[in-house]
């Protein structure tokens, strides 16, 4: 084809795909400042919008306190710092650090008040799960957490007819209890109810 001249004349000298591979697209990507080392870097095109770090090393060594500050919070009228980042299905804030995920209130405790002792939980005095204000947090164990929940009336145990798995009504239970206990009557009662 090249001898006839049709191939060379119909095909442009460089297609858009070729020019991207040659680096012309990279020239359109603006340089950014790394959040950790503050050096200028040019991100790869597919990361141009979201890139915040110049390398994996800078991203991995970014301090937890700066991450909390970077993502930020909304201040509630009660003084809670409401997490703007990812929220778990249970309502707790979540942040990635050192290759694992932490709950934000635990990360906040570590940043503002120090390490969390083994066997201790970080509890909320405000009862807002995605709050990470250190003034709303306190340390306690599982028993403290349950006692706090009971004191605030947050533990709701469904009993009797309120429980979705109940089969008998309160009246039926009262009738069964009032019957005299006769050998073999349990099967009869089960058939009846």
N, C-alpha and C positions, 0 to 999 in steps of 0.2 A: 504494500500500500504506500509506503513512503516514497517509492519510485514514481507513482502516479501523481503524487502531490495532494491527493484528496485527504489523507489522514492528517497531514501537517496543517493544512489550511482550515479544516473543520474543527480541530481540537485547539482550545486556547493554550497558550504557553504554560500556564499553571492554573490548575483548577482550585477552587476555594479550599478543598480538603488538603491539597498539597501545600497551599500557602499557610494553612494553620499548622501543618507539621513543620514547616520551615521557620515558624516562630513569629509570624506577623500577628497572630492572635495574642500572643504573649505580650506584645508591645502595647496592646490596649489595656492590659491589666495594670492597674495602678499599684504602686508599692504601698505597703502597710507597715505599721509599727508593732513589733512584738510586745504583747502585754507583760511578758516576764522580763526580758533583757533589754527592751526598748530599742532594739536595732531595727533598721529598715529591712524589709524582705519583700520579695515578689512571690505571691502564692501561685500555685498551679491553677490553671483556668477553671477547673471544675470545683475548686475550693475558694475561688476569688471572693465570693460574697461572705462566707462564714469564717474564713481563716482569721485566727487571732494570735497564733504563735508561729514562730519561724521554724521550729523543729519539734520533734517528739520529745526531745530532752527538755526543752523549755516548757512544753505543755505539762510534762510529768512533774517538773520541779516547781510548778506554780503553787504558791502557798495557799492553804485552805482559807485563811482569813481574807485574802484577796479575792478568792472565788466567791465567798459569801457576799463580799462587798460588790463584786462585779454583777452578779445576778440581781441582787437587791431585794427590796421589800416594799410593801405598802403599809403605811402606818394606820392602824385601826383606831377608832375613838377610845378604846380601852387601853391603848398603849402597846398593843401586840405588833410585832414585826411579822407581817404576813408574807410568806415566801412567794416569790414570783416565778420560780423555776418549776421543775417537774414535781407533781404531786402523785403519790401512790394511790392505789385504789382504796386504801384505808384512810386516806386524808393526810398522811404525813408528807412533809417536804423531803426530797431526795436529791443528793448531790454526789457526783463521782469524784473520787480522790484516791490516789495510789492504786489504781486498777480495781477498785471496788466501790460499791455504793454505800453511802452513809445516810442515815436520817439527819435532816438538817438541824433539828434541835440538839442532837448529840454532837454534831460538828460544832455548833455554836458554843456549847458548854466547853468543849475542848479548846476552842480558840480563846474564849473570854475568861474561863475559870480553871482550866487545867485538865489533866487526864481524869477519866472516869474510872473509879476503882472497880475491880472485878466483883461481879455479883450485884452491882448497883445499876439502877435504871435512871434515866433523866425524865422527870415527871413535869407535867404542865400544871401550874396553879391556875391558869386562865382557862383550861380545858379546850384550847384551840390547837388542834393537832399540827397545823402547819405554821404555828408561831415559833419563832426562834429567838425572841428577846430574852437575854440572859436573866433579866429581872423577873420573868414569868416562869423560870425553870428552877427545879430543886432536885436533889438526889434522893433516892429511896429504893427500897427493894420491892419485890412483888407484893408482900404483905402491906407495905405502905401504899402502894398503888391501889390495891383493892379497898383498903380503909378509906383512902381519899375518894374513891369512886362511890363508896357507900355513904360517906358523910355528905357528899354533894347530890345524892339521889340519882346517880347516873346508871346504877346497875339495876336493870329491870329484868326480873326473872318471871317468865310467863308460867303461871300455875293454873291448874284446873282447866276450865273451859277456854281460857285465854290462850292456852298452848295449842298450836295448830295441829298437833299430833293426838290430842285428846279424842277419845271415842265416846265417853260417857259424859252426861251433863251432871251438874251438882246434885240435882234431884235424884237421878238414878244412883249415884254413889251413896247418898243418904239412905235410900231404900235398901240397897244391897247390905250396907253396914247394919241396918236395923233388923234384918232377918236373922232368925236363929241359925246357928251353925250346925248343920247336920251333915254327916259323912256322905259324900257323893253329891252334895248340893252345888258345888262349884261348877261342875259341868252343866248342870241344869240352869244355873244363873247365866253362864256364858251363852247358852243357847237362847235364853230369853232376851238377853240384852245384846 
